[in-house]
């Protein structure tokens, strides 16, 4: 998998998690631990995207 396609996949997963968090947050019975886990995964992906973008610039 090329770096660009890997970046595209990570960005797609990041956007998907963002939507999932938004939907989960709308429900009054939302599980705060589940939302926190989704946010943690989203942040990990964001960090990986930033790392790959930095590596491709050098």
N, C-alpha and C positions, 0 to 999 in steps of 0.2 A: 504494500500500500504506500503510495507516495505521501509525502508530508502534506501536500495540498489537499488530497482526498481525506487524509486523517483529520486535518483541521476542519474541513467541511463537515465531517461526521461529528466531531466534537461540538461544533457550533449548532448543529441540528439537535444533538442531545441536550445541549444547554437551553435552547429555546423550548424544547419539549418539557424539560423540568420546570422552566419558568411558568409555562401554561399550567402544568400540573399543580404547582404551588398556588397559583392564583385561584384555580378551581377549588382546591382543598380549603383555602382560606375563606371562601365564600360560605361554606357549610358551617352552621352553628355547632354541629357536633364534631367538628374537625379535631383530629388527634394532634395535639401540639408536638408530641414526640415524632410523629410521622412527618409533619411539616418541617421540623428541625432537621430531620434526616435528609429530606429532599433538598433543603437549603445547603446542607453540608456537601451533598453530592454535586450540586450546582456549582458551589465554590471550588471544589476540587477540579471540576471540568474547566472552569474559568482560569484557574491557575495553570492547568496543563496547556490550555490554548495560549496563554501569555508566554509560557516557557517555549513552546514551539515557534511562536512568532519571533521571539527574541533570537532563537537559534538560527532561524532562516535568514535573519538580517546580518548575521556575522559570517 
